[in-house]
Structures are given as C-alpha cells and as structure tokens.
C-alpha cells in the first residue's frame, strides 16, 4: 500500500534555505557581507549618528554610513 504525500498549497519554494535566499539577494544587488569589530566607544558613536540621521529625515543604515565613509575618505582620488 503506497502512502501519498499531499502537496502544500501555494507557491513552491525557490530557495532551499534562508541562507541560500540571503546569498542570492547579496549576489543580485552586488553586495558582499563583511563583519567588522569596533571598539565600544566607536560603536556607540555610530549608533548615535544613525539615530540622529533618522531624526533629521535622512535615515541611513549602519552599512550605508560605513560605505559612505570608505568611499569619501579612503577610496577617493587624491
């Protein structure tokens, strides 16, 4: 006697796991994940800056702030 498995209703899964889904997102948007360890005082100052930018209407994320700093301070042509 064969047991049949009922199919789930709805759209089939595109990615096997959440990790695959995140990897596809990063690839589509041309991004690379990079972990950075900061001293506590720098991290607190970064959090304060992000909160201040949100209050001022700019609403930058930490990633956007770090990317902007790298682009304007380290990668600029001199």
N, C-alpha and C positions, 0 to 999 in steps of 0.2 A: 504494500500500500504506500503510495507516494504522498509525501506531505508537500502541499503547495504553500509558498510564502506570498502573502498579499503585498502588492506594491503600495508604497506610500503615495498618497495623493499629492499633487502639486508638481512643482518644477524639480527636475533631477539635480543633484549636486554637481557643481562644475569642478570644485577642488576637493581633494581627498581629505584635507585637514585645514585648520585655521592657519597653520604655518605656511602651507602651500598658497593659500589665499593672500597672506601678507607678502610673501615673496613675489607673487605675480603683480600685486599693487606697486611695490617698490620698483620692479622692472618696468612696468608701464609708464611710471612717472619719472624714470631716470634718476632714482634716488638710491643711496647706499646708506645702510644703517651703520652708525659709528657711536660707540659708547665712550663717554668722556667722564673722568673722575675729577671733580672740582673741590677745592677747599671750601669749608662751610661758609666762610665769610663771602666768598665769590658767589656761591650758590644762593645765599640769602639776597645778595645784591641783584642777582639775575632775576630771582622771583619778584623782588620789589619793582624792578624795571618792567617786567612783563605785566604786573598788576597795574602799574602806572600807565603803560601804553594802552591797556584795556579801558581804563577810566577816561583817557584822552580820546578814545574813539579809534585808535589805530589797531588795537587788538592783535599784537604779534605773539606768536608762539615762541617757546624757547629755541626751537630748531631754527625758526626764521631769524631770530636775533643773532644766534651764533653764525649762521650762514652769512648774514649781512656784515657782521664784524670781520669775518675771514675775508670776504670779498673786498671790503673797503680798506682794511688795514694791512692784511698780509699779501693779498694777491694783486694789488693794484700795480700798475706800471709806474716806475719811478724814473 
